[in-house]
Amino acid sequence: MNDKTTHFGFEQVAESEKAGRVRGVFSSVAQKYDVMNDLMSAGMHRVWKAFTIELANVRPGERVLDVAGGTADLSLAFAKRAGKSGQVWLTDINYAMLDVGRDRTLDKGLLLPVAQCDAEKLPFPDNHFDLVTVAFGLRNMTHKDMALAEMRRVLKPGGRLLVLEFSQIWKPLAKAYDVYSFKVLPWLGKKIANDAASYQYLAESIRMHPNQPTLAGMLTAAGLKRVEYFNLAAGAVALHRGYKL
């Protein structure tokens, strides 16, 4: 019997339970996800994603995998750059999120391949993608090391992995950020998405996620090279990049 535990926010739960608990959170918020992102970040999430898109530098003909791609913000941008000769896969473990993302791509006139899958067991061959990205999804994964190893596995030699995620804010801003995270976010969640608990989890999950140097070490441990990170919003968000060489 596997009795290992992991964190779900500040709560300790059995590893076997975490994916289901996370699924419940995102199924609850899927329809209001983009509205809440705009409110929570004052629209800044669009700037962070734009920076990620520029750094990704997708070229025509490239194959891209968007892990935990949710509502398809990155997938849509990558598809425009990869063009008809390229391929962009939109994936997520959560069907409700994937449903919203798929509908958005269709509304934009794009028919992207879509797969509901677990990042810890990606259903793709070795050495297949030029770029793998995960934006605001890694912190929800039970075994981050396994997910990072899988992302490296499916990258071609010379391919790059980009991880955009909440991280550790500049220390002088930490107290104000805590007030915002644990008071304002759940209140917004209640008012807009009728779900305070999911946004309480969001705040807690950010605090439990590895900080910038620790995550850089995890990318290195997964076999990625030339690992670096870029702090955004005073470190509240960071973009990590590594290569499969």
C-alpha positions in Angstrom: 0.0 0.0 0.0 1.4 3.4 -1.0 0.9 5.7 2.0 3.2 8.5 0.8 1.9 12.0 1.3 2.3 15.2 -0.6 1.0 18.8 -0.2 -2.3 20.1 -1.5 -1.8 23.7 -0.6 -0.8 23.6 3.1 -2.7 20.4 3.7 -1.0 17.0 3.6 -2.8 14.4 1.5 -2.1 11.0 0.1 -0.2 11.1 -3.2 -2.9 9.1 -4.8 -5.5 11.8 -3.8 -3.7 14.9 -5.1 -4.5 14.7 -8.8 -8.2 14.3 -8.0 -8.2 17.2 -5.6 -6.4 19.5 -8.2 -8.8 18.3 -10.9 -11.7 19.4 -8.7 -10.2 22.9 -8.3 -9.8 23.5 -12.0 -13.1 21.9 -13.0 -14.7 24.4 -10.6 -12.9 27.5 -12.0 -12.5 26.6 -15.7 -15.3 28.8 -17.0 -14.1 31.8 -15.1 -10.4 31.1 -15.4 -9.4 33.8 -17.8 -11.6 36.5 -16.1 -10.0 35.6 -12.8 -6.5 35.7 -14.2 -7.1 39.2 -15.5 -8.5 40.4 -12.1 -5.9 38.6 -10.0 -2.9 39.9 -11.9 -4.4 43.2 -13.1 -3.9 41.8 -16.6 -0.1 41.2 -16.0 -0.5 37.5 -16.8 -0.8 38.5 -20.5 2.6 40.3 -20.2 4.2 37.3 -18.6 2.9 35.0 -21.3 4.0 37.5 -24.0 7.5 37.4 -22.6 7.4 33.6 -22.6 6.2 33.5 -26.2 9.0 35.9 -27.3 11.6 33.8 -25.5 10.3 30.6 -26.9 11.0 32.0 -30.4 8.9 29.4 -32.2 9.8 29.1 -35.9 7.8 27.9 -38.9 7.7 24.1 -39.0 8.5 23.4 -35.4 6.7 20.9 -33.2 5.5 22.4 -29.9 4.0 20.7 -26.8 1.9 22.9 -24.4 1.7 20.9 -21.2 -1.2 21.9 -18.8 -2.1 24.3 -21.6 -5.6 25.0 -20.1 -7.3 27.7 -22.0 -4.8 27.7 -24.8 -3.2 31.2 -24.5 0.2 29.9 -25.4 -1.0 27.2 -27.9 -2.7 29.9 -30.0 0.3 32.1 -30.1 2.7 29.2 -30.9 0.3 27.9 -33.6 0.5 31.3 -35.4 4.3 31.2 -35.4 4.7 27.5 -36.2 2.4 27.9 -39.2 0.8 25.2 -41.3 4.1 23.3 -41.6 4.4 23.1 -37.8 2.4 21.4 -35.1 1.2 22.5 -31.7 -0.3 20.1 -29.2 -2.6 21.4 -26.5 -2.7 19.1 -23.5 -4.1 19.2 -20.0 -4.9 16.6 -17.4 -8.2 18.4 -16.7 -11.0 17.9 -19.2 -13.0 21.0 -18.2 -9.9 23.2 -18.8 -9.1 21.4 -22.0 -12.7 21.8 -23.2 -12.4 25.6 -22.8 -9.1 25.6 -24.5 -10.3 23.5 -27.5 -13.3 25.8 -27.9 -11.1 28.9 -27.9 -8.8 27.4 -30.7 -11.9 26.5 -32.8 -13.3 30.0 -32.3 -10.0 31.4 -33.6 -10.3 29.1 -36.7 -7.6 26.8 -35.7 -7.8 23.0 -35.4 -5.0 22.0 -33.1 -4.4 18.4 -31.9 -5.6 18.1 -28.3 -4.9 15.4 -25.7 -6.0 14.9 -22.2 -3.0 13.4 -20.4 -0.9 13.4 -17.3 2.4 15.3 -17.5 4.1 12.5 -15.5 3.3 10.0 -18.3 3.3 11.9 -21.6 1.9 9.8 -24.6 4.5 11.0 -27.0 7.7 9.4 -28.4 11.2 10.3 -27.4 13.0 13.2 -29.2 9.8 14.5 -30.8 9.3 18.2 -29.9 11.4 21.3 -30.6 9.8 23.1 -27.6 7.9 22.1 -24.5 6.2 24.6 -22.3 4.2 24.5 -19.1 2.7 27.7 -17.8 1.2 27.9 -14.2 0.8 24.1 -14.2 4.0 22.6 -12.7 3.2 23.5 -9.1 0.0 21.4 -9.2 1.8 18.2 -10.3 2.4 15.5 -7.7 5.8 14.4 -8.8 7.4 17.4 -10.4 10.7 15.6 -11.0 8.9 12.9 -13.0 7.0 15.5 -15.0 10.3 17.4 -15.8 12.0 14.2 -16.8 9.1 13.4 -19.2 9.2 16.8 -20.7 13.0 16.4 -21.3 12.4 12.9 -22.8 10.0 14.1 -25.5 12.3 17.0 -26.5 14.5 16.7 -29.5 18.3 17.2 -28.9 18.7 20.9 -29.0 15.1 21.4 -28.0 14.1 23.7 -25.1 11.8 23.6 -22.1 10.2 26.7 -20.7 8.5 26.7 -17.3 6.4 29.8 -16.4 5.3 29.6 -12.8 4.6 31.6 -9.6 7.7 31.9 -7.5 9.2 33.6 -4.5 8.6 37.4 -4.5 11.2 40.0 -3.5 11.4 39.8 0.3 10.5 43.5 1.1 7.2 42.9 -0.7 6.4 39.5 1.0 4.1 40.8 3.7 1.9 42.9 1.4 1.8 39.9 -1.0 0.7 37.6 1.7 -2.2 40.0 2.6 -3.2 40.1 -1.1 -2.9 36.3 -1.5 -4.8 35.1 1.6 -7.4 37.9 1.9 -8.0 39.4 -1.5 -7.7 36.3 -3.7 -10.2 34.2 -1.9 -12.6 37.2 -1.8 -12.3 37.6 -5.5 -12.8 33.9 -6.0 -16.0 34.0 -4.0 -17.3 37.1 -5.8 -16.4 36.2 -9.4 -16.2 32.4 -9.5 -18.4 31.6 -6.5 -15.4 29.6 -5.2 -13.2 31.0 -2.4 -11.7 27.6 -1.5 -10.0 27.1 -4.9 -8.3 30.5 -4.7 -7.2 29.8 -1.1 -5.6 26.6 -2.6 -4.0 28.8 -5.3 -2.3 31.0 -2.7 -1.2 28.1 -0.6 0.2 26.1 -3.6 2.3 29.1 -4.6 3.9 29.1 -1.2 4.7 25.4 -1.4 6.2 25.6 -4.9 10.1 25.5 -5.1 11.7 28.9 -5.3 13.8 30.0 -8.3 17.2 28.4 -7.5 15.5 25.2 -6.3 13.5 24.8 -9.4 16.6 25.6 -11.5 18.3 22.7 -9.7 15.3 20.4 -10.5 15.6 21.2 -14.2 19.3 20.4 -14.0 18.6 17.2 -12.1 16.1 16.2 -14.9 19.0 16.4 -17.4 18.5 19.8 -18.9 21.5 22.0 -19.6 22.2 25.8 -19.7 19.4 26.3 -17.2 18.5 29.9 -16.4 15.6 31.9 -15.0 14.1 35.3 -15.4 12.3 37.0 -12.6 9.0 38.8 -13.5 6.9 41.0 -11.2 9.6 41.2 -8.6 9.9 37.4 -8.5 6.2 36.7 -7.9 6.6 34.9 -11.2 9.6 33.3 -12.8 10.3 31.9 -16.3 12.9 29.0 -16.3 14.5 27.8 -19.4 16.7 24.7 -20.1 17.9 22.8 -23.1 18.2 19.2 -24.0 21.8 18.9 -25.3 
